[in-house]
Amino acid sequence: MNLAYRLLVAAVLVVSLPAAATSTSEAEKRLQVAINDVVAVADRSPSSSALAGSLRPVLEKYISFNAMTRRAVGPGWRQFSADQQSKATQLFTTLLIRTYSKKLTPGEYPVIKFKTASAPAPGRVEIPTTLNYKGSQYNVTYRMEESEGWRITDVLIEGVSFVANYRTQFDATFKKGGSTAVIDALSQSVANVPK
Amino acid sequence: MKRHPSILPLVVLLGLVPLLGACTSNPRKQPASATVAAVGSQNAKVKPAKVEENDLEEYEVALVPDPLEPVNRATFWLNHQIYRFVLRPISKGYEKIVPRPVRKGIYNAYENVKFPVRLVNNALQGNFTRARQELEKFLINSSIGVGGIIRQSDRIPELAEVPRTDTGLTFAKWGMSSGPYLVIPLLGPSTFRDTVGLVGDAALNPVSWVAIMTGEFWVVVFPYTNTLRSLPEQLGTYDSVTENALDRYLAARSAFIQYRKQAASR
């Protein structure tokens, strides 16, 4: 490796490292604010059943449901009309919020330990955390992207990605019946409220 | 997961084990063009929206060979009914009767006792640092932690987050492929490799030894308590994965595969 190349690499590192550190720091702060907001709303909620409704506006502020839906559907998304994309996003958002809020119990407080975050690409940050909640410990990783501020685009619990999990299901449904089948399946799941 | 042969089904029932445990497959990227082409004709009347984002192939479809899918789906349906009508009421009763701190203590004690599973498998994987950490955890929790009831080792940063391991993960690290996906009656999601791994785990689990070496009473008490202590967490995981799924079977399979893949990579 010649000297000029080494200097170039060094210069790139000097410039990019602080930028990466800044982005991870900003994303971490945003995530911390999001978690605090969610906990505050959950704490004020009179019951678990009322939680999904009160959490919705808060989660929509911090989570990019558009990106999550798009990526969960995958390449088939190109075959959706604008109306279908909007409908699918709305339904998928409802499912995700329901899934998330079901795990929260008013009055229970999570203890979250942030680990070293990484920036796999410009504008993207992965924040691994350890979550202690209701006596159990979980490894939770938040994927965040800078788009109208830092927003969560996926959550991985013990390595299981929300988006990837639905990607498998959407893919099978799409292959059977296209975008219409995906919308129908989403509508059915939303209508089928778990007890 | 530790069990006595007579209650193997129950232990496995923790088919949920699958969600917490077992295999690595080889996720492949779906050819986007093929996927779209296959369904394109069904959407012929719908004018596609303009998609500017170039992130539609960010995620792969997690795949595992599933030649027995019809049988697996039938077994999955049967397991779901058993979870719903038999195990969930038992789990709720357990949670109602036994206070959380006591449940936690029982859970911790069983996890502590089965440390040979983690110790031996870490050694078999050549990871002697983790094997040492497991031994240290066991010694600390068994003594200061009052027989493993209290996880005192969590106070030591180096020992607080040692990844779990098992025989199936050892096979994965040795390069063995997952083999076909299996849904085991009561136990739930697995693969051929992880099912074989369950035998190794049972052989290394002192709960199994005690059940075999002692009389009838213990034969019943140890394995069933072991199963019972895991029920709330296992069923909670199962519900989280399947409750709002479009296809419960695919959701459980995907989650299992992702979980095992991630566990094998650590």
Interface residues (C-beta under 8 A of the other chain):
Chain A: A67 R70 R71 A72 V73 G74 P75 G76 W77 R78 Q79 F80 S81 A82 Q84 Q85 L95 L96 R98 T99 K102 K103 T130 K134 G135 S136 N139 I157 E158 G159 V160 S161 V163 A164 N165 Y166 R167 T168 Q169 F170 D171 A172 T173 F174 K175 G177 G178 S179 T180 A185 L186 Q188 S189 P194
Chain B: L20 Q30 A32 S33 T35 V36 A38 V39 G40 Q42 N43 V46 K47 P48 A49 K50 V51 E53 D55 L56 E57 E58 Y59 E60 V61 A62 R100 R103 K104 E161 E233 D239 S240 V241 E243 N244 A245 L246 D247 L250 A251 R253 S254 A255 Q258 Y259 K261 Q262 A263
